[in-house]
Amino acid sequence: MKNINKFILGLMGICALTLGSCTDDVPSDNLGKSPAVEGEGVFFPKSMKTSYSLTDEDPDATATSGVIKLPIQRTAGDAAVTIELKAEMDAATASVFTVPGTVQFAEGKDTASVKIAYANAVRGTKYTLKLSFVDGTEYANSAQTIVAEYPPQEVWEVVTEKAVYIDQIFSMFGVSDVMFTDITVEKLKR
């Protein structure tokens, strides 16, 4: 019984020390509330994709074009407003992607989207864009890195044209095996 009491007393002491050592990571005022967001507090939602695979209707095309649509949200403000969007990218990416300099929020809306156009993206090339908002917030992702790739063309090579496939799924019921012959087998060329 003494050991159980000592154990419980020790456990309560550890809990009291743990709870007493907690601090707030977010700056707050005397009432314990976090400071209000300054400006519009524009950010990228956490559910947004950051990696895109560029595609084309023609599988044999060496270059492609299209649009990537990114969702955007804001924490404050109900008025229609235009927010500045900054984009950092290297020269090769800048020659392919066109990023608008502003984002517009409609009156009463807390969501919007940015359409990033791309043209003449080259197969097998990865493009990196770093996007950020001037009027962002410290509580969410006001800066985001987007990676877009136009994957290399898949080339298949024939392994054999004389493969045999035998299906024995019904053999336990006394049915003879099903056999297919002269099957072409291909593999992705690396």
C-alpha positions as a Markdown table, in Angstrom:
| # | Residue | x | y | z |
|---|---|---|---|---|
| 1 | Met | 0.0 | 0.0 | 0.0 |
| 2 | Lys | 2.9 | 2.4 | 0.8 |
| 3 | Asn | 4.4 | 1.8 | -2.6 |
| 4 | Ile | 1.1 | 2.5 | -4.4 |
| 5 | Asn | 0.7 | 5.8 | -2.4 |
| 6 | Lys | 4.3 | 6.8 | -3.2 |
| 7 | Phe | 3.7 | 6.0 | -6.9 |
| 8 | Ile | 0.5 | 8.0 | -7.0 |
| 9 | Leu | 2.1 | 10.9 | -5.2 |
| 10 | Gly | 5.1 | 10.9 | -7.6 |
| 11 | Leu | 2.8 | 10.8 | -10.6 |
| 12 | Met | 0.8 | 13.7 | -9.3 |
| 13 | Gly | 4.0 | 15.7 | -8.8 |
| 14 | Ile | 5.1 | 15.0 | -12.3 |
| 15 | Cys | 1.7 | 16.1 | -13.7 |
| 16 | Ala | 1.8 | 19.3 | -11.6 |
| 17 | Leu | 5.3 | 20.1 | -12.9 |
| 18 | Thr | 4.3 | 19.4 | -16.5 |
| 19 | Leu | 1.2 | 21.6 | -16.3 |
| 20 | Gly | 3.1 | 24.4 | -14.6 |
| 21 | Ser | 5.7 | 24.5 | -17.3 |
| 22 | Cys | 3.4 | 25.3 | -20.2 |
| 23 | Thr | 3.8 | 28.6 | -22.0 |
| 24 | Asp | 2.0 | 30.2 | -25.0 |
| 25 | Asp | 4.0 | 30.1 | -28.2 |
| 26 | Val | 1.8 | 32.8 | -29.8 |
| 27 | Pro | 2.3 | 36.3 | -28.6 |
| 28 | Ser | -0.7 | 37.5 | -26.5 |
| 29 | Asp | -2.0 | 40.5 | -24.6 |
| 30 | Asn | -2.8 | 40.5 | -20.9 |
| 31 | Leu | -6.1 | 38.8 | -21.4 |
| 32 | Gly | -4.6 | 35.8 | -23.1 |
| 33 | Lys | -5.9 | 36.6 | -26.5 |
| 34 | Ser | -3.7 | 36.5 | -29.6 |
| 35 | Pro | -3.3 | 39.8 | -31.4 |
| 36 | Ala | -5.6 | 40.5 | -34.4 |
| 37 | Val | -4.4 | 39.9 | -37.9 |
| 38 | Glu | -3.2 | 43.1 | -39.5 |
| 39 | Gly | -4.5 | 43.7 | -43.0 |
| 40 | Glu | -6.3 | 41.0 | -44.9 |
| 41 | Gly | -4.3 | 38.0 | -43.7 |
| 42 | Val | -4.1 | 36.2 | -47.1 |
| 43 | Phe | -2.8 | 32.7 | -47.1 |
| 44 | Phe | -2.7 | 29.4 | -49.0 |
| 45 | Pro | -4.9 | 26.7 | -47.4 |
| 46 | Lys | -3.1 | 23.6 | -46.0 |
| 47 | Ser | -5.1 | 21.3 | -48.3 |
| 48 | Met | -3.6 | 22.9 | -51.4 |
| 49 | Lys | -1.4 | 20.7 | -53.6 |
| 50 | Thr | 2.2 | 21.9 | -54.0 |
| 51 | Ser | 3.3 | 19.4 | -56.7 |
| 52 | Tyr | 1.7 | 19.4 | -60.1 |
| 53 | Ser | 2.2 | 17.1 | -63.1 |
| 54 | Leu | 1.7 | 19.0 | -66.3 |
| 55 | Thr | -0.2 | 17.1 | -69.0 |
| 56 | Asp | -1.1 | 17.4 | -72.7 |
| 57 | Glu | -3.8 | 15.9 | -74.9 |
| 58 | Asp | -1.2 | 14.7 | -77.4 |
| 59 | Pro | 1.0 | 12.0 | -75.7 |
| 60 | Asp | 3.7 | 12.6 | -78.3 |
| 61 | Ala | 3.9 | 16.3 | -77.7 |
| 62 | Thr | 7.3 | 17.7 | -76.7 |
| 63 | Ala | 5.9 | 20.9 | -75.2 |
| 64 | Thr | 2.6 | 21.7 | -73.5 |
| 65 | Ser | 0.6 | 24.7 | -72.2 |
| 66 | Gly | -2.3 | 25.2 | -69.8 |
| 67 | Val | -3.3 | 26.7 | -66.5 |
| 68 | Ile | -2.7 | 25.8 | -62.8 |
| 69 | Lys | -5.5 | 27.1 | -60.5 |
| 70 | Leu | -4.4 | 27.7 | -56.8 |
| 71 | Pro | -6.9 | 28.3 | -54.0 |
| 72 | Ile | -6.4 | 31.3 | -51.7 |
| 73 | Gln | -8.1 | 32.4 | -48.5 |
| 74 | Arg | -8.1 | 35.4 | -46.2 |
| 75 | Thr | -8.8 | 35.8 | -42.5 |
| 76 | Ala | -10.1 | 39.3 | -42.2 |
| 77 | Gly | -12.0 | 41.8 | -44.2 |
| 78 | Asp | -15.3 | 41.7 | -46.1 |
| 79 | Ala | -14.6 | 44.4 | -48.6 |
| 80 | Ala | -13.5 | 43.8 | -52.2 |
| 81 | Val | -9.8 | 44.1 | -52.2 |
| 82 | Thr | -6.7 | 43.5 | -54.5 |
| 83 | Ile | -3.7 | 41.9 | -52.9 |
| 84 | Glu | -0.1 | 41.9 | -54.3 |
| 85 | Leu | 1.3 | 38.5 | -55.1 |
| 86 | Lys | 5.1 | 38.1 | -55.4 |
| 87 | Ala | 6.7 | 35.3 | -57.4 |
| 88 | Glu | 10.4 | 34.2 | -57.3 |
| 89 | Met | 11.7 | 31.8 | -60.0 |
| 90 | Asp | 14.7 | 31.2 | -62.2 |
| 91 | Ala | 15.0 | 32.4 | -65.8 |
| 92 | Ala | 13.9 | 29.0 | -67.3 |
| 93 | Thr | 10.8 | 28.9 | -65.2 |
| 94 | Ala | 10.0 | 32.6 | -65.9 |
| 95 | Ser | 10.1 | 31.8 | -69.6 |
| 96 | Val | 7.4 | 29.2 | -69.2 |
| 97 | Phe | 5.1 | 30.4 | -66.4 |
| 98 | Thr | 3.1 | 33.7 | -66.2 |
| 99 | Val | 2.1 | 34.6 | -62.6 |
| 100 | Pro | -0.3 | 37.5 | -62.1 |
| 101 | Gly | 1.0 | 40.3 | -59.8 |
| 102 | Thr | -2.3 | 40.6 | -57.9 |
| 103 | Val | -5.2 | 38.6 | -56.5 |
| 104 | Gln | -8.7 | 40.0 | -56.2 |
| 105 | Phe | -11.2 | 39.1 | -53.5 |
| 106 | Ala | -14.8 | 39.9 | -54.1 |
| 107 | Glu | -16.9 | 41.7 | -51.5 |
| 108 | Gly | -18.0 | 39.4 | -48.7 |
| 109 | Lys | -15.9 | 36.5 | -49.9 |
| 110 | Asp | -13.0 | 35.0 | -48.0 |
| 111 | Thr | -11.8 | 32.7 | -50.8 |
| 112 | Ala | -10.3 | 33.4 | -54.2 |
| 113 | Ser | -8.1 | 31.7 | -56.7 |
| 114 | Val | -5.0 | 32.5 | -58.7 |
| 115 | Lys | -4.6 | 31.2 | -62.3 |
| 116 | Ile | -0.9 | 30.6 | -63.3 |
| 117 | Ala | -0.6 | 30.1 | -67.0 |
| 118 | Tyr | 2.2 | 28.0 | -68.5 |
| 119 | Ala | 3.3 | 27.7 | -72.2 |
| 120 | Asn | 6.0 | 25.6 | -73.9 |
| 121 | Ala | 6.8 | 23.5 | -70.9 |
| 122 | Val | 9.5 | 21.1 | -71.9 |
| 123 | Arg | 9.3 | 17.3 | -71.2 |
| 124 | Gly | 11.4 | 16.0 | -68.4 |
| 125 | Thr | 11.8 | 19.4 | -66.8 |
| 126 | Lys | 10.9 | 20.4 | -63.2 |
| 127 | Tyr | 9.9 | 24.0 | -62.6 |
| 128 | Thr | 9.9 | 25.6 | -59.1 |
| 129 | Leu | 7.9 | 28.7 | -58.2 |
| 130 | Lys | 8.1 | 30.5 | -54.8 |
| 131 | Leu | 4.9 | 32.5 | -54.2 |
| 132 | Ser | 4.2 | 34.9 | -51.3 |
| 133 | Phe | 1.7 | 37.6 | -50.4 |
| 134 | Val | 2.6 | 41.1 | -49.3 |
| 135 | Asp | -0.4 | 41.2 | -47.0 |
| 136 | Gly | 0.0 | 37.8 | -45.5 |
| 137 | Thr | -0.5 | 36.4 | -42.0 |
| 138 | Glu | 2.0 | 34.9 | -39.5 |
| 139 | Tyr | -0.6 | 32.2 | -38.5 |
| 140 | Ala | -0.8 | 30.4 | -41.8 |
| 141 | Asn | 1.1 | 29.7 | -45.1 |
| 142 | Ser | 1.4 | 33.1 | -46.7 |
| 143 | Ala | 4.4 | 31.8 | -48.7 |
| 144 | Gln | 4.4 | 28.6 | -50.7 |
| 145 | Thr | 6.7 | 26.7 | -53.1 |
| 146 | Ile | 5.1 | 25.1 | -56.1 |
| 147 | Val | 6.8 | 22.4 | -58.1 |
| 148 | Ala | 5.5 | 21.6 | -61.6 |
| 149 | Glu | 6.9 | 18.9 | -63.9 |
| 150 | Tyr | 6.1 | 17.9 | -67.4 |
| 151 | Pro | 7.1 | 14.2 | -67.2 |
| 152 | Pro | 9.3 | 12.6 | -69.8 |
| 153 | Gln | 7.7 | 10.6 | -72.5 |
| 154 | Glu | 7.1 | 7.0 | -71.7 |
| 155 | Val | 8.8 | 4.6 | -74.2 |
| 156 | Trp | 7.8 | 1.0 | -74.1 |
| 157 | Glu | 9.9 | -1.8 | -75.5 |
| 158 | Val | 8.7 | -5.3 | -76.4 |
| 159 | Val | 10.1 | -8.1 | -74.2 |
| 160 | Thr | 8.5 | -11.0 | -76.1 |
| 161 | Glu | 5.6 | -11.6 | -78.4 |
| 162 | Lys | 5.3 | -15.3 | -77.5 |
| 163 | Ala | 4.2 | -15.2 | -73.9 |
| 164 | Val | 1.8 | -17.8 | -72.5 |
| 165 | Tyr | -0.8 | -17.1 | -69.8 |
| 166 | Ile | -2.4 | -20.0 | -67.9 |
| 167 | Asp | -5.3 | -19.3 | -65.6 |
| 168 | Gln | -5.9 | -22.1 | -63.0 |
| 169 | Ile | -8.6 | -20.4 | -60.9 |
| 170 | Phe | -11.3 | -22.9 | -61.6 |
| 171 | Ser | -9.0 | -26.0 | -61.6 |
| 172 | Met | -10.1 | -26.9 | -58.1 |
| 173 | Phe | -13.7 | -27.4 | -59.4 |
| 174 | Gly | -12.6 | -29.9 | -62.1 |
| 175 | Val | -12.5 | -27.3 | -65.0 |
| 176 | Ser | -9.6 | -27.4 | -67.3 |
| 177 | Asp | -7.0 | -24.6 | -67.2 |
| 178 | Val | -7.6 | -21.6 | -69.5 |
| 179 | Met | -4.6 | -20.8 | -71.7 |
| 180 | Phe | -3.8 | -17.8 | -73.8 |
| 181 | Thr | -0.8 | -17.9 | -76.2 |
| 182 | Asp | 1.1 | -15.5 | -78.3 |
| 183 | Ile | 0.8 | -12.6 | -75.9 |
| 184 | Thr | 2.9 | -9.5 | -76.4 |
| 185 | Val | 4.7 | -8.4 | -73.2 |
| 186 | Glu | 6.2 | -4.9 | -73.0 |
| 187 | Lys | 8.1 | -3.0 | -70.3 |
| 188 | Leu | 8.9 | 0.6 | -69.7 |
| 189 | Lys | 12.3 | 1.5 | -71.2 |
| 190 | Arg | 14.5 | 3.3 | -68.7 |
